[in-house]
Amino acid sequence: MPRMLDVSDEVRAEIGDEEAERLLTGDDAPRSYDCTSCRTPGDPETDRTSTVLFVGEETAVLAFAHAGCIPSQVVTVSEEQLQGAVRSITGDSPAGGSAPQNVPGGQAVLGITSGLVLIGGELHPALVVEPTAPIARPGTSGPGDDFLPLLIEQGFIPVTDTAELPSPLAGWSVLLAAGQLHAVLQPGTEGGGQVAWWQAHQALSVTDGWRAAVNKTQRVLIYAAPVGSIGQQPREDLLRDALDKAAAGGKLVAASMPLAGTSGV
């Protein structure tokens, strides 16, 4: 009997008391699972296990995670994101790079690179965002690049020293499901739910070290720079050098944000 299973009140409200009890008594609980966060095996009879309900517009998917990785919760995502998560959870889509989301009001797309950044002697999981072309402010036509001013208006902070931890950005979060990166979410308009600022067309794989770091900190550092500032760096030391140069040139903004559905640390 899976005595170590946790079904939060919000998950119970979504799935109903009957289904919740079936999970708690073991009727519907898995004998083993791959954690939806870190992707390592878990056993609800011996490991403290969280139920995580991903809810889209038409579909809901119940997943399981180590309680130490993510608490039991409901994560609201778009239907497209949910279908991508389902493919990752069931293994129907290969791991690999992502085709970034189109930027509203422009023809550029946002490229995204994952890496670990050393700050204060601790490794922090980071995502580096760089468009493929200059970003014009919606409603205007180039040739200017308003990518950084637009992000600063959203609450990102200019970086002058990469040795300092970026400030938290309220209302934003990073969606990690089945151990893969699916989206960066921003607040919706007029008090609505979160919407995708960047969304992977195919789930983006991250390293075991990156997953271990995010499971420890429960936060992701987001760095953003204009086109041509960072580039695709093959090693994390080179990525850090590129971030340092962008910061020195006044071409880097950053924020920290929790995993979707968590409050972070």
N, C-alpha and C positions, 0 to 999 in steps of 0.2 A: 504493500500500500504506500503510495507516494506521500508520506507525511511531510516532506520537505517542500511541497509545492505552495506557492503564494499566489492567490487570486485577489487583486486589489478591489476595493469597492467600486472603482470606476470601470474595471473590466467586468465585474459581476453585473453591474447595471446594464452593460451592453449585451452580454451573452445570456443573462437570465440566471435565476437561482438554481434552476434544475440542471443546466449545463455546468454551472460552477461546482455544484455538488458532485456531479459525475466526474469532473476533473479531480476533485479533492479525494474522492474515494478510489480513484484509480481506474474507473471504467473507461474514461476517454483520455487519460494522460498517457504519454508515450513511455515506453520502458527505457528508452534512451533518446537523446536528441543531440543535434549540433547547435550550440549556442548561437542565437541570431545576431549576437554582437561579435564575439571573438572566434566563432566557428570551430571551437574545440568541443569534444564530446562532453555530455553531461548525463547524469542519471538522477531522476527526481526522487528515487528512493534513498539516495545517499548524499546528493548535492542540493543545497538550498537553491530552488528553481523559481524563476519568475515567469508568469504568463504575460505575454505582450501581444496586444490586439492591434493590428494595423487596420485602419478603417478608411475606405475610399468612398466615392460617391455611390457605388452600387455593390461593392464587394468588401468583405471583411475577412482577414486571415489571422488565425491565432498561431503565434509562434512561442518558442520557449527559450529562455536564456538563464545563464548563471545569475543568481541574485547579486553576486558581487560585481557583475558587469553592468546590469541595468535593472531597475526595480520594475515590478509589475505595473503596467500602465497601458493606456490607450494612446496610440499615435495616429493622428489624423493626417492623411496624405491624399494626393490626387489619385484618381483612378489609374492614370498612366504610371505614376510612381509605384502604386501598389502592384500592378501587373508585373513591373520590372522586379519588384521585391519577390513576388511569387516565383518568377523564373529563376531568381538567384537561390531562393530557399529550396526549390525542387531540383535545382541543377539543370534546368532546361536551357540555360544560356551560358556560353563560355565566358570565363573571366577574361578581362582585357581592358583596354583603354576605353575612353568615352568620347562620344561626339557631343561637344558642349551645346548648350541651348542658345538659340538665336537671341540677340540683344534687342529688346523692343526699341523701335525707332532707328535701327541701324542695320547694316549688312554684316557687321562683324559677329564673331562668336567668341565666347569666353573659353580660353584654354585653362586647364587646371592641373596642377602638379602637386602630389603629396610628398611630404618629407618630414623629417624630425629636426627640430631647432633646439639647440642647447641654450637655455637661459637660466642663470643662477644655479648652475650645476645639475639641472634636471632637464631631461629630454621632453619636449612638448610636441604633440602631433600638430602639423601645420598643413595648410593648403595654400598654394600660391596661384593667384588668378591673374591672367594676362590676356587681354583681347587680341584677336588676330589683326585688327585694324583700329584706327582711331574711332572713338565713340562720340557721336554728336548728341547734344542735348535733344530730347524728343521735341519735335516741332520745328527743329532748325536743320539746316543743311551745312555740311562741313565748311572749311577744311579743319576747323579747330578740334581739339580732343578734350572733351569734358568728363572723361571717365573718373578721374580723381575728384574733381569738384562735386560730381553727382554722388559719389560715395561718401564724401565728407558731409554732404547735406543729409545723408541717411544715418550718420553717427560714427562712421569710421574716423580714426584719428591719424593725422600725419605722423610718420615714423622718422625720428631723427637718430635713434639709437636702437639697434636690433637686440641689444642686451636687456632691454626693458620689456616686461610682459605687457602685451596689448590690453586695453581696457575692455571689459565686457560690453556687448552690444545687445540691449534689451529687445526682445521680440524676434531675434534671429536664432537659427539653430541649424545643425548639420544632421542630415538623415543618413544613418548608417544602419543597414539591414543585411542580415545574412553575412556579416563581416565584410561587406562591400559598400562603397560610397554611392549614394543615389542622388542626393540633392543638397543644395544650400537653400534654406527656407528663410523668407523675410515676412514681416507682418503684412497682412492683407489690408485692403482699403476699408475705411469706415468700420473698423472694429471687427472685420471678418477674420476667418482663420488664416493660417499661414499659407503663402503661395511660394512657388519655386522662383528663386532669383537665378539660380543655375541648376540645371537638371541634366543628369547623364542619360543619353539615349541608350547606352548599355552600361550596366553597373561597372564602376571603376574599382579594380582590385587595389588593395593596400597591403603593405608588408605586415608580417607578424609583429615586427617591432613597433610599427605605427599603431596597430590594434592594441597591443599591450600598453602603449603609452596613453591612448585615449581611454582605455578601460580604467587606468589609474587616475587620470586627471578629470575625466568626464567633460573635457572642454577641448575645442579645436581652435587653433590660431589661424585666422584668415588674413593673408597678406595680398594686396592688390597693387598692380603697377601698370602704367600705360604700355601699349604695344612697343615691343623692341627693347624693353627695360631688363627683362630677366632671361627669356629664352628657355629652351629645353636643356636643363643641365643634367648630365649623366650621373653625377655624384652629389651627395648632400653637402660636402664641403664647398663644392663649386656653386651650389644653390645658395648657400649662406653668403659666399663672396658676392654673388649677384645681388642679393638682398641688401648687403652692406653698401654696395655702390649705388643702388637705387635710392636708399635712404639718404646717403650723402648728397645725392643730386636733387633731393626734394621730390622724388618720384615714387614714394611708397606710402601707402596707408594700411592700417591694420585694425583688427578687432578680434576679440575672443568670444566664442559662443558655445553653448552646451549642445549635447546630442539632442535630437528632436524628442520631445516628450519628457525630458529630464530637466531638473532645476540646476544641474551642474554643481560644482563645488565652490 
